[in-house]
């Protein structure tokens, strides 16, 4: 394991609580290079928290740990200030672990900015989400770029590995084990990015009107001229959505539209 430039694991820990119908952060902990902005209040009583990083991006040897606890009735939306840039690495790699517990009646939206892996970078991400019961709501959105297109670095990274596991109670309801290694996989070919440069991946727990949600999202996907994608209803009534595009901003707007459809239902 490579030496961490910060000498220890860079960490962020947030606990959101509900008091008198309004969400507050009851516990906040972080180490360099992370801190957060003052939370923004939302009209529904929830809060929006934006991550700040006094760093140029993710470097060789970085070890990062994010932890979230959303207590009953609390509603937290987590964003990042800028794109996650995974810088060139000589031979090592970087790793981030994310753990979240969403209690009964709580809501957690995890929607960071897109990730850009530079040439020769290597990155691992592990995410564990624990939903207490059917009333625990979760929306996850991530966008992975193929690299710095303008620099001629499409799929020039060494590897990108991401393991996402979501449990409701003791039951595993979603598992996504992504392992991209461009040197051995035709990343731009059929079945992969299919000539596109950006991938949007969304998971969300069962919305209030699932059939109406599915129809509205499908119409949105069918109408897209700068992207193409599909929606899948999972066994537990949750949904997974994926879309391919050539610009991060287009997919960010699509993610926001899907989130708005879900919120309205």
C-alpha positions as CSV (number, residue, x, y, z in Angstrom):
1,X,0.0,0.0,0.0
2,X,1.3,3.4,-1.0
3,X,2.1,6.1,1.6
4,X,-0.9,8.5,2.0
5,X,0.2,12.1,1.2
6,X,-1.7,13.3,4.3
7,X,-0.1,10.7,6.6
8,X,-3.4,9.2,7.5
9,X,-6.9,8.4,6.1
10,X,-8.7,11.5,5.0
11,X,-12.2,11.2,6.5
12,X,-15.6,12.8,6.6
13,X,-18.4,11.9,9.0
14,X,-21.8,13.5,9.1
15,X,-24.9,12.7,11.3
16,X,-28.2,14.3,10.4
17,X,-31.0,14.6,12.9
18,X,-34.6,15.9,12.7
19,X,-35.7,18.5,15.2
20,X,-39.1,20.2,15.1
21,X,-39.5,19.2,11.5
22,X,-36.2,20.5,10.4
23,X,-33.0,18.6,9.6
24,X,-29.8,19.6,11.4
25,X,-26.3,18.2,11.5
26,X,-25.9,16.9,15.1
27,X,-22.4,15.7,14.5
28,X,-19.7,16.7,12.0
29,X,-16.1,15.4,11.8
30,X,-13.5,15.8,9.0
31,X,-9.8,15.7,8.4
32,X,-7.6,17.3,5.7
33,X,-8.3,18.0,2.9
34,X,-12.0,17.9,3.6
35,X,-14.5,20.3,5.1
36,X,-18.1,21.3,4.4
37,X,-20.0,24.5,3.6
38,X,-22.7,25.8,5.9
39,X,-25.7,23.6,5.1
40,X,-28.4,25.1,2.8
41,X,-32.0,24.8,4.1
42,X,-34.5,23.3,1.7
43,X,-38.2,24.1,1.5
44,X,-39.2,20.6,2.7
45,X,-37.2,21.0,5.9
46,X,-34.2,19.0,4.7
47,X,-30.7,20.3,4.2
48,X,-28.2,20.3,1.4
49,X,-24.5,19.8,2.3
50,X,-21.7,20.6,0.0
51,X,-18.2,19.0,0.3
52,X,-15.2,21.2,0.0
53,X,-11.7,19.8,-0.7
54,X,-8.4,21.8,-0.3
55,X,-6.8,19.5,-2.8
56,X,-6.2,19.3,-6.6
57,X,-7.9,16.0,-6.6
58,X,-7.3,12.3,-5.8
59,X,-3.6,11.4,-5.7
60,X,-1.6,8.2,-5.6
61,X,-1.8,6.6,-2.2
62,X,-4.8,8.5,-1.0
63,X,-7.1,6.7,1.4
64,X,-10.5,8.3,2.0
65,X,-13.3,7.3,4.3
66,X,-16.9,8.9,4.2
67,X,-19.5,8.0,6.8
68,X,-23.1,9.2,7.0
69,X,-25.9,8.5,9.5
70,X,-29.3,9.8,8.7
71,X,-31.5,9.6,11.8
72,X,-35.3,9.1,11.7
73,X,-37.2,11.9,9.9
74,X,-34.0,13.6,8.7
75,X,-33.5,14.5,5.0
76,X,-29.9,15.1,3.8
77,X,-28.7,15.8,0.3
78,X,-24.9,15.5,-0.2
79,X,-23.1,17.3,-3.1
80,X,-19.5,18.0,-4.0
81,X,-18.1,21.4,-5.0
82,X,-16.1,20.3,-8.0
83,X,-15.4,17.3,-10.2
84,X,-13.4,14.4,-8.7
85,X,-10.1,14.4,-10.6
86,X,-8.2,11.2,-10.3
87,X,-4.6,12.2,-11.1
88,X,-1.9,10.2,-12.9
89,X,-0.2,7.6,-10.8
90,X,3.2,6.0,-11.3
91,X,2.3,2.5,-10.2
92,X,0.0,2.8,-7.1
93,X,-3.6,3.5,-6.6
94,X,-6.1,5.4,-4.5
95,X,-9.1,4.1,-2.6
96,X,-12.3,5.6,-1.1
97,X,-14.8,3.8,1.2
98,X,-18.3,5.2,1.8
99,X,-20.7,3.9,4.4
100,X,-24.2,5.2,5.1
101,X,-27.1,4.2,7.4
102,X,-30.5,5.6,6.6
103,X,-33.0,5.1,9.4
104,X,-36.7,4.7,9.3
105,X,-38.5,7.7,7.8
106,X,-35.2,9.3,6.7
107,X,-34.0,10.4,3.3
108,X,-30.5,10.5,1.8
109,X,-29.6,11.9,-1.6
110,X,-26.0,11.2,-2.6
111,X,-25.2,13.2,-5.8
112,X,-21.5,14.2,-6.1
113,X,-20.0,15.9,-9.2
114,X,-18.7,13.7,-12.0
115,X,-15.4,11.7,-11.8
116,X,-12.6,12.2,-14.3
117,X,-9.9,9.5,-14.3
118,X,-6.6,10.9,-15.8
119,X,-4.2,8.8,-17.9
120,X,-2.5,6.1,-15.9
121,X,-4.7,6.6,-12.8
122,X,-6.0,3.7,-10.7
123,X,-8.9,4.0,-8.3
124,X,-11.1,1.8,-6.1
125,X,-14.4,2.7,-4.5
126,X,-16.4,0.7,-2.0
127,X,-19.9,1.9,-1.0
128,X,-22.1,0.2,1.7
129,X,-25.6,1.5,2.2
130,X,-27.9,0.2,5.0
131,X,-31.6,1.1,4.8
132,X,-33.5,0.3,8.0
133,X,-36.8,-0.5,6.4
134,X,-39.2,0.3,3.5
135,X,-39.6,3.9,4.7
136,X,-35.9,4.6,4.4
137,X,-35.4,6.6,1.1
138,X,-32.2,6.7,-0.9
139,X,-31.2,8.4,-4.2
140,X,-27.7,7.7,-5.6
141,X,-26.3,9.3,-8.7
142,X,-22.8,9.1,-10.2
143,X,-21.2,10.1,-13.5
144,X,-18.0,8.5,-14.7
145,X,-16.1,10.2,-17.5
146,X,-13.9,8.1,-19.9
147,X,-11.1,10.6,-19.2
148,X,-9.9,14.0,-20.4
149,X,-11.2,13.9,-24.0
150,X,-9.5,17.2,-25.0
151,X,-6.1,15.8,-23.9
152,X,-6.6,12.6,-25.9
153,X,-6.9,10.6,-22.8
154,X,-10.1,8.6,-23.5
155,X,-10.0,5.4,-21.4
156,X,-6.3,5.9,-20.8
157,X,-6.5,5.1,-17.0
158,X,-5.1,1.8,-15.7
159,X,-8.2,0.7,-13.8
160,X,-11.4,2.0,-12.2
161,X,-13.2,-0.4,-9.7
162,X,-16.4,0.3,-7.9
163,X,-18.4,-1.9,-5.6
164,X,-21.8,-0.7,-4.4
165,X,-23.9,-2.8,-2.1
166,X,-27.3,-1.7,-0.7
167,X,-29.2,-3.6,2.0
168,X,-32.7,-3.1,3.3
169,X,-32.7,-4.7,6.7
170,X,-30.6,-7.8,6.3
171,X,-31.5,-8.3,2.7
172,X,-29.1,-7.3,-0.2
173,X,-31.3,-5.4,-2.7
174,X,-28.7,-4.0,-5.1
175,X,-25.1,-4.9,-6.0
176,X,-23.0,-3.3,-8.7
177,X,-19.5,-4.6,-9.1
178,X,-17.8,-2.5,-11.8
179,X,-14.3,-3.3,-12.9
180,X,-13.0,-1.3,-15.8
181,X,-9.5,-2.0,-17.1
182,X,-9.1,-0.3,-20.5
183,X,-5.9,-2.1,-21.4
184,X,-7.8,-5.4,-21.5
185,X,-11.4,-4.2,-22.2
186,X,-12.7,-2.5,-25.4
187,X,-14.2,0.4,-23.4
188,X,-15.6,2.3,-26.4
189,X,-17.2,-0.8,-28.0
190,X,-20.6,-2.4,-28.0
191,X,-21.7,-3.4,-24.5
192,X,-19.5,-0.8,-22.9
193,X,-19.5,2.9,-23.6
194,X,-20.6,2.4,-27.3
195,X,-18.7,5.4,-28.6
196,X,-19.9,7.7,-25.8
197,X,-17.6,9.2,-23.2
198,X,-19.7,9.6,-20.0
199,X,-21.8,7.1,-18.0
200,X,-24.6,8.0,-15.6
201,X,-25.6,5.5,-13.0
202,X,-28.6,6.0,-10.7
203,X,-30.2,3.9,-8.0
204,X,-33.3,5.0,-6.1
205,X,-35.7,3.4,-3.6
206,X,-39.3,2.8,-4.5
207,X,-41.1,6.1,-5.4
208,X,-44.6,6.9,-4.3
209,X,-46.1,6.0,-7.6
210,X,-43.7,3.5,-9.3
211,X,-45.6,3.0,-12.5
212,X,-46.1,6.7,-13.1
213,X,-42.4,7.2,-12.3
214,X,-41.3,4.6,-14.7
215,X,-43.4,6.0,-17.5
216,X,-42.2,9.6,-17.0
217,X,-38.6,8.6,-16.8
218,X,-38.9,6.4,-19.9
219,X,-40.4,9.4,-21.8
220,X,-37.5,11.5,-20.6
221,X,-35.0,9.0,-21.8
222,X,-36.7,8.5,-25.1
223,X,-36.8,12.2,-25.8
224,X,-33.1,12.7,-25.3
225,X,-31.0,13.7,-28.3
226,X,-27.6,13.9,-26.6
227,X,-27.9,10.7,-24.6
228,X,-29.5,7.3,-24.5
229,X,-30.4,5.1,-21.6
230,X,-32.8,2.7,-19.9
231,X,-34.6,2.2,-16.7
232,X,-35.0,-1.1,-14.8
233,X,-37.5,-1.9,-12.0
234,X,-35.8,-4.2,-9.5
235,X,-37.4,-7.0,-7.5
236,X,-38.1,-4.9,-4.5
237,X,-39.7,-2.1,-6.4
238,X,-36.6,0.0,-6.5
239,X,-35.2,1.4,-9.7
240,X,-31.8,1.4,-11.5
241,X,-31.2,3.8,-14.4
242,X,-28.2,4.1,-16.7
243,X,-27.5,6.6,-19.5
244,X,-24.6,7.3,-21.9
245,X,-23.7,10.7,-23.2
246,X,-20.8,12.8,-24.4
247,X,-21.1,15.7,-22.0
248,X,-21.1,15.6,-18.2
249,X,-23.5,18.6,-18.0
250,X,-26.1,16.9,-20.1
251,X,-26.1,13.9,-17.8
252,X,-26.1,16.1,-14.7
253,X,-29.2,17.8,-16.0
254,X,-30.8,14.4,-16.7
255,X,-30.0,13.2,-13.1
256,X,-31.6,16.4,-11.7
257,X,-34.7,15.9,-13.8
258,X,-35.1,12.3,-12.6
259,X,-34.6,13.4,-9.0
260,X,-37.3,16.0,-9.5
261,X,-39.7,13.4,-10.9
262,X,-39.1,11.2,-8.0
263,X,-39.6,14.0,-5.5
264,X,-42.9,15.0,-7.1
265,X,-44.3,11.5,-6.5
